[in-house]
Amino acid sequence: MSVDPKDLEPKDRDALLRWRLALGPEAEKTGSCPSLSALGASAGTVDLKGDDLEGLDDALSFVYGERSAGRGGSRPYLPRWLGALRDFFQDDVIALVQKDAIERKGLTELLFEPETLPFLDKNVELVTTLVSAIGLIPEQAKDTARAIIREVVEDLRKKLESPLRTAVLGALRRDRTSPIPIARNIDWRRTIRSNLKGWDAEKKRLIPERFYFWPNQRRHHEWDVTLVVDQSGSMAESVVYSSVMAAIFASLDVLRTSLVLFDTEIVDMTPVLADPVEVLFSAQLGGGTDINRAVAYAQEHYVRRPEKTLFILITDLYEGGNAEELVARLRQLVDSRSKVLCLLALSDSGRPSYDHAMAEQLTALGIPCFGCTPRKLVDVVERVMRNQDLAPLLASNDKKGERHG
């Protein structure tokens, strides 16, 4: 039996009204909850009546209930809804409702409301959403969005830069020793490994016959690394990680790095790739794809020394351009002795969706096609630069569900 709101203390009436809003219109069908109109008419301290209260109920139902639960069942008028939320709830509750509206209903405009951003988890998913909605960001919110993107990007860079730098420099210094016997240049790993026979068991010390030294200076631009990245909507997370990895590659003087983003058009990000935030703010996610055109551009402008070029194509291989020309062009790159990889996704998320038939054609050319995490890409790059077989690494990906071609 439903309680009469007039018999309750004001604070209890307000609490019951809040519960009714939280549970939605379905609560009234139980017979134990008074109607929204009765609760609103008798509310104690809550200053929302009539249409405003019903509008708030519709807004909450839009996020948390079935579309048919609300009276209109349609998308709420956001300014009115936000005004009701701000009158009725505190900032932390507003942020929770807005976050759910973003995730459940795709209301990305809410990302740019002042109460929302401080409460959202700052992670790759948020950056992906922001980048996807760059065109919707109002001018007054761009600085906040940029700061959030930079915070996440810098955190990713800190995690990935050290292992990538170690892998690349270690791979490129593997066969060189220095004639200059300077203590700071001692290659301790090679020195110890090569002198194990000099171990003095009695004194418990190693007596080396020869010391090995790293070169005092590294050679510049020993490899060219070209990343050609699909910026269609489905590849958003890959664009985020690609921008970070390209910036790390660019920070290494032993590499000459270029970055090309594409959909049906081509955007050469090489001049700004040192700043991944600038890259992401220049990205235009969505639209179709012309992979062939992008590969042709990168081949013409950045494949100068094929035998010392690592060509990384990051795409789901759904070609909107000339598929036959794409296969022929990639065959040219392979025949020129470029190291060509196709990453079906560069992300930490699940198995990518991709064109299996195209992946099979590229695999037949000798181009590995696989989904890859950023950390796994570090191992892949190291093996390529050491001229080692990728098969064992990709076989381990198969077992973990990471390889897809």
C-alpha positions as CSV (number, residue, x, y, z in Angstrom):
1,M,0.0,0.0,0.0
2,S,1.4,3.4,-1.0
3,V,2.3,5.8,1.8
4,D,0.8,9.3,1.8
5,P,3.6,11.8,1.3
6,K,1.8,14.3,3.5
7,D,2.2,12.0,6.5
8,L,6.0,12.2,6.2
9,E,8.5,14.6,7.6
10,P,9.9,17.0,5.0
11,K,13.3,15.3,4.9
12,D,11.7,11.9,4.5
13,R,9.5,13.2,1.7
14,D,12.6,14.5,-0.1
15,A,14.4,11.2,0.4
16,L,11.4,9.3,-1.1
17,L,11.3,11.7,-4.0
18,R,15.0,11.1,-4.7
19,W,14.5,7.4,-4.5
20,R,11.6,7.6,-6.9
21,L,13.7,9.6,-9.4
22,A,16.5,7.1,-9.0
23,L,14.3,4.1,-9.6
24,G,12.4,5.6,-12.4
25,P,8.7,5.5,-13.5
26,E,8.6,1.7,-13.0
27,A,8.7,2.2,-9.3
28,E,5.1,3.5,-9.3
29,K,3.8,0.3,-10.8
30,T,4.7,-1.6,-7.6
31,G,1.9,0.2,-5.8
32,S,4.2,1.0,-2.9
33,C,5.6,4.2,-4.2
34,P,3.6,7.4,-4.5
35,S,3.3,9.1,-7.9
36,L,5.9,11.6,-8.9
37,S,3.2,14.3,-9.0
38,A,2.1,13.6,-5.5
39,L,5.7,13.6,-4.2
40,G,6.5,16.8,-6.1
41,A,3.4,18.6,-4.7
42,S,4.3,17.7,-1.1
43,A,8.1,17.9,-1.3
44,G,9.7,19.5,1.7
45,T,12.9,21.3,0.8
46,V,13.3,20.4,-2.9
47,D,12.3,23.3,-5.1
48,L,11.3,21.4,-8.2
49,K,7.6,21.2,-9.2
50,G,5.4,20.1,-12.1
51,D,7.0,20.2,-15.5
52,D,10.6,20.7,-14.2
53,L,10.3,17.6,-12.1
54,E,8.8,15.6,-14.9
55,G,11.6,16.8,-17.2
56,L,14.2,15.7,-14.8
57,D,12.4,12.3,-14.5
58,D,12.5,12.0,-18.3
59,A,16.2,12.9,-18.4
60,L,17.1,10.3,-15.8
61,S,14.9,7.7,-17.5
62,F,16.7,8.4,-20.8
63,V,20.0,7.5,-19.3
64,Y,19.1,4.6,-16.9
65,G,15.9,3.1,-18.3
66,E,14.5,1.9,-21.6
67,R,13.7,4.6,-24.1
68,S,10.1,3.8,-23.7
69,A,10.3,4.4,-19.9
70,G,10.2,8.2,-20.3
71,R,7.1,10.0,-21.3
72,G,8.6,11.2,-24.6
73,G,11.2,8.5,-24.9
74,S,13.4,10.9,-26.9
75,R,16.7,12.6,-26.3
76,P,16.3,15.4,-23.7
77,Y,16.9,19.0,-24.4
78,L,20.4,19.2,-22.8
79,P,20.4,22.8,-21.5
80,R,17.1,22.3,-19.6
81,W,18.2,18.9,-18.4
82,L,21.6,20.1,-17.1
83,G,19.9,23.0,-15.4
84,A,17.5,20.6,-13.6
85,L,20.5,18.4,-12.6
86,R,22.4,21.4,-11.2
87,D,19.4,22.5,-9.2
88,F,18.7,19.1,-7.8
89,F,22.0,17.3,-7.3
90,Q,25.5,18.1,-6.0
91,D,28.5,18.2,-8.4
92,D,29.7,14.6,-7.7
93,V,26.2,13.2,-8.5
94,I,25.9,15.4,-11.6
95,A,29.2,14.1,-12.8
96,L,28.1,10.5,-12.3
97,V,24.8,11.0,-14.3
98,Q,26.7,12.9,-17.0
99,K,29.4,10.2,-17.3
100,D,26.7,7.5,-17.6
101,A,24.9,9.6,-20.3
102,I,28.2,9.8,-22.2
103,E,28.9,6.1,-22.0
104,R,25.3,4.8,-22.4
105,K,23.8,7.3,-24.8
106,G,26.8,8.8,-26.5
107,L,26.1,12.3,-25.3
108,T,29.7,13.5,-25.9
109,E,28.7,17.2,-25.5
110,L,28.5,16.5,-21.8
111,L,32.3,16.0,-21.8
112,F,32.7,19.7,-21.9
113,E,30.5,20.6,-19.0
114,P,32.4,22.1,-16.1
115,E,31.3,19.5,-13.6
116,T,32.2,16.5,-15.7
117,L,35.8,16.5,-16.7
118,P,37.4,16.5,-13.2
119,F,35.5,13.3,-12.3
120,L,36.2,11.3,-15.4
121,D,39.0,8.7,-15.4
122,K,41.9,10.1,-17.4
123,N,42.8,7.2,-19.6
124,V,43.2,6.3,-23.2
125,E,39.5,5.7,-23.6
126,L,38.8,9.3,-22.5
127,V,41.4,10.6,-24.9
128,T,39.9,8.6,-27.7
129,T,36.5,10.0,-27.0
130,L,37.9,13.6,-26.8
131,V,39.8,13.2,-30.0
132,S,36.7,11.7,-31.7
133,A,34.7,14.8,-30.6
134,I,37.3,17.5,-31.3
135,G,34.9,19.2,-33.7
136,L,32.3,19.5,-30.9
137,I,34.7,21.0,-28.3
138,P,33.6,24.6,-27.6
139,E,36.4,27.2,-27.6
140,Q,36.3,27.7,-23.8
141,A,36.8,24.0,-23.2
142,K,39.7,23.4,-25.6
143,D,42.4,24.3,-23.1
144,T,40.9,21.8,-20.5
145,A,40.6,19.1,-23.1
146,R,44.2,19.7,-24.3
147,A,45.5,19.5,-20.7
148,I,43.7,16.2,-20.1
149,I,45.0,14.7,-23.4
150,R,48.6,15.9,-22.5
151,E,48.4,14.3,-19.1
152,V,47.4,10.9,-20.4
153,V,49.8,11.1,-23.3
154,E,52.7,12.0,-21.1
155,D,51.9,9.1,-18.8
156,L,51.8,6.7,-21.7
157,R,55.1,8.1,-22.9
158,K,56.8,7.6,-19.6
159,K,55.7,4.0,-19.6
160,L,56.8,3.2,-23.1
161,E,59.8,5.4,-23.8
162,S,62.4,3.7,-21.7
163,P,61.8,0.1,-23.0
164,L,61.6,1.4,-26.6
165,R,64.8,3.4,-26.3
166,T,66.6,0.5,-24.7
167,A,65.3,-1.9,-27.4
168,V,66.3,0.3,-30.3
169,L,69.7,1.4,-29.1
170,G,70.5,-2.1,-28.0
171,A,69.6,-3.5,-31.4
172,L,71.6,-0.9,-33.3
173,R,74.8,-1.2,-31.1
174,R,74.9,-5.0,-31.1
175,D,77.9,-5.6,-33.5
176,R,79.9,-2.5,-32.8
177,T,82.7,-2.0,-30.2
178,S,84.7,1.1,-29.5
179,P,88.5,1.4,-29.8
180,I,88.4,4.0,-27.1
181,P,88.8,2.3,-23.7
182,I,86.8,4.7,-21.6
183,A,85.2,3.3,-18.4
184,R,81.8,4.9,-19.0
185,N,81.7,3.1,-22.4
186,I,82.2,-0.4,-21.1
187,D,79.7,-2.9,-22.6
188,W,79.3,-4.8,-19.3
189,R,76.9,-7.4,-20.6
190,R,79.2,-8.5,-23.5
191,T,82.3,-8.2,-21.4
192,I,80.9,-10.5,-18.7
193,R,79.4,-13.0,-21.2
194,S,82.7,-13.2,-23.2
195,N,84.9,-13.7,-20.1
196,L,83.0,-16.2,-18.1
197,K,85.8,-18.7,-18.5
198,G,87.9,-16.3,-16.4
199,W,85.8,-16.9,-13.3
200,D,88.1,-17.4,-10.3
201,A,86.0,-19.7,-8.0
202,E,88.4,-19.4,-5.1
203,K,88.5,-15.6,-5.0
204,K,84.9,-15.4,-6.3
205,R,85.7,-12.8,-8.9
206,L,85.8,-12.5,-12.7
207,I,89.2,-11.9,-14.3
208,P,88.4,-10.6,-17.8
209,E,90.9,-11.2,-20.7
210,R,89.3,-8.4,-22.7
211,F,87.0,-5.5,-22.2
212,Y,84.4,-4.5,-24.7
213,F,83.3,-0.8,-25.2
214,W,80.3,0.9,-26.8
215,P,81.1,3.5,-29.4
216,N,81.5,7.0,-27.9
217,Q,79.1,8.4,-30.5
218,R,76.1,6.9,-32.2
219,R,75.5,7.3,-35.8
220,H,72.5,9.3,-36.8
221,H,69.5,8.0,-38.8
222,E,70.6,4.4,-39.0
223,W,67.0,3.4,-39.8
224,D,64.0,5.2,-41.3
225,V,60.7,4.5,-39.5
226,T,57.5,5.4,-41.4
227,L,54.1,5.0,-39.7
228,V,51.1,5.2,-42.0
229,V,48.0,5.3,-39.7
230,D,44.3,4.9,-40.6
231,Q,42.3,7.6,-38.9
232,S,38.9,6.3,-39.7
233,G,36.6,6.2,-36.6
234,S,37.2,2.5,-35.8
235,M,40.9,3.1,-35.5
236,A,40.7,5.9,-32.9
237,E,42.6,4.1,-30.1
238,S,45.3,3.1,-32.6
239,V,45.7,6.8,-33.6
240,V,46.3,7.7,-29.9
241,Y,49.0,5.1,-29.4
242,S,50.5,5.7,-32.8
243,S,51.0,9.4,-32.0
244,V,52.8,8.5,-28.8
245,M,55.0,5.8,-30.4
246,A,55.9,8.2,-33.3
247,A,57.0,10.9,-30.8
248,I,59.2,8.4,-29.0
249,F,60.7,7.2,-32.3
250,A,61.3,10.8,-33.3
251,S,63.2,11.4,-30.0
252,L,65.9,8.9,-31.0
253,D,68.6,10.4,-33.2
254,V,69.4,6.9,-34.6
255,L,66.0,7.0,-36.3
256,R,64.5,9.2,-38.9
257,T,60.8,9.1,-38.3
258,S,57.7,10.1,-40.3
259,L,54.0,9.9,-39.5
260,V,51.2,10.0,-42.0
261,L,47.5,10.0,-41.0
262,F,44.9,9.1,-43.6
263,D,41.2,8.5,-44.3
264,T,40.2,9.4,-47.9
265,E,42.7,12.3,-47.5
266,I,46.3,12.4,-46.3
267,V,47.6,14.5,-43.5
268,D,51.4,14.5,-43.1
269,M,52.1,14.9,-39.4
270,T,55.9,14.6,-39.7
271,P,56.6,18.3,-39.0
272,V,54.8,18.1,-35.6
273,L,55.2,14.4,-34.6
274,A,57.5,15.3,-31.7
275,D,54.3,16.6,-30.0
276,P,51.7,13.9,-29.9
277,V,49.1,16.3,-28.5
278,E,49.4,18.5,-31.5
279,V,49.1,15.4,-33.7
280,L,45.9,14.3,-31.9
281,F,44.3,17.8,-32.2
282,S,45.0,17.7,-35.9
283,A,43.5,14.3,-36.4
284,Q,40.1,14.1,-38.1
285,L,38.6,10.7,-37.0
286,G,35.9,9.2,-39.1
287,G,35.1,8.9,-42.8
288,G,36.3,6.4,-45.4
289,T,39.7,5.1,-46.2
290,D,42.0,5.2,-49.2
291,I,44.9,3.0,-48.0
292,N,46.5,2.8,-51.4
293,R,46.8,6.6,-51.7
294,A,48.4,6.9,-48.3
295,V,50.9,4.1,-49.0
296,A,51.8,5.7,-52.3
297,Y,52.4,9.1,-50.6
298,A,54.6,7.6,-47.9
299,Q,56.5,5.5,-50.4
300,E,57.2,8.5,-52.6
301,H,58.2,10.8,-49.8
302,Y,59.8,8.7,-47.1
303,V,61.2,5.4,-48.5
304,R,64.7,6.7,-49.3
305,R,66.7,3.7,-48.2
306,P,64.4,0.6,-48.6
307,E,66.8,-1.8,-47.0
308,K,66.9,0.4,-43.9
309,T,63.2,1.3,-43.8
310,L,60.7,0.0,-41.3
311,F,57.3,0.7,-42.9
312,I,54.5,0.3,-40.4
313,L,51.0,0.4,-41.9
314,I,48.3,0.6,-39.1
315,T,44.9,-0.1,-40.5
316,D,42.0,-2.6,-40.4
317,L,42.5,-3.1,-44.2
318,Y,39.0,-2.1,-45.2
319,E,40.1,-0.4,-48.5
320,G,37.9,2.2,-50.0
321,G,40.3,2.9,-52.8
322,N,42.1,0.6,-55.3
323,A,42.7,-2.7,-53.6
324,E,44.7,-4.2,-56.5
325,E,47.0,-1.2,-56.6
326,L,47.5,-1.4,-52.9
327,V,48.6,-5.0,-53.0
328,A,50.9,-4.3,-55.9
329,R,52.4,-1.2,-54.1
330,L,53.1,-3.2,-51.0
331,R,54.7,-5.9,-53.0
332,Q,57.0,-3.3,-54.4
333,L,58.0,-2.3,-50.9
334,V,58.7,-5.9,-49.9
335,D,60.7,-6.5,-53.1
336,S,62.8,-3.4,-52.4
337,R,63.8,-5.1,-49.1
338,S,61.8,-2.7,-46.9
339,K,60.6,-4.2,-43.6
340,V,56.9,-3.9,-43.9
341,L,54.4,-4.6,-41.1
342,C,50.7,-4.3,-41.0
343,L,49.2,-3.7,-37.5
344,L,45.5,-4.4,-37.7
345,A,45.2,-2.4,-34.4
346,L,47.7,-0.8,-32.1
347,S,45.8,-0.9,-28.8
348,D,45.3,-2.6,-25.5
349,S,41.7,-3.6,-26.3
350,G,40.3,-6.8,-27.7
351,R,40.5,-8.5,-31.1
352,P,40.3,-6.0,-34.0
353,S,37.8,-6.2,-36.8
354,Y,39.5,-6.3,-40.1
355,D,39.3,-7.4,-43.7
356,H,40.4,-11.0,-43.5
357,A,40.7,-11.5,-47.3
358,M,43.1,-8.5,-47.6
359,A,45.1,-9.7,-44.6
360,E,45.6,-13.1,-46.3
361,Q,46.8,-11.4,-49.5
362,L,49.4,-9.3,-47.6
363,T,50.5,-12.3,-45.5
364,A,51.1,-14.2,-48.8
365,L,53.5,-11.3,-49.7
366,G,55.5,-11.9,-46.5
367,I,53.9,-9.0,-44.7
368,P,53.0,-10.0,-41.1
369,C,49.4,-8.8,-40.3
370,F,48.6,-8.8,-36.6
371,G,46.9,-6.9,-33.8
372,C,49.5,-5.5,-31.4
373,T,49.8,-3.8,-28.0
374,P,52.2,-0.8,-27.7
375,R,54.5,-2.9,-25.5
376,K,54.5,-5.8,-28.0
377,L,55.5,-3.3,-30.7
378,V,58.7,-2.6,-28.8
379,D,59.7,-6.2,-29.1
380,V,58.7,-6.3,-32.7
381,V,60.8,-3.3,-33.6
382,E,63.8,-4.7,-31.7
383,R,63.6,-8.0,-33.6
384,V,63.3,-6.3,-37.0
385,M,66.4,-4.1,-36.3
386,R,68.3,-7.1,-35.1
387,N,67.3,-8.9,-38.3
388,Q,65.7,-11.6,-36.3
389,D,62.7,-13.8,-37.3
390,L,59.4,-12.5,-36.1
391,A,57.7,-15.9,-36.3
392,P,58.3,-16.9,-32.6
393,L,57.0,-13.6,-31.4
394,L,53.9,-13.8,-33.5
395,A,53.3,-17.4,-32.6
396,S,53.2,-16.3,-28.9
397,N,50.7,-13.6,-30.0
398,D,48.6,-16.4,-31.6
399,K,48.4,-18.2,-28.2
400,K,47.3,-15.0,-26.5
401,G,44.8,-14.1,-29.2
402,E,46.8,-11.0,-30.4
403,R,47.7,-12.2,-33.9
404,H,45.0,-11.9,-36.6
405,G,46.7,-12.5,-40.0
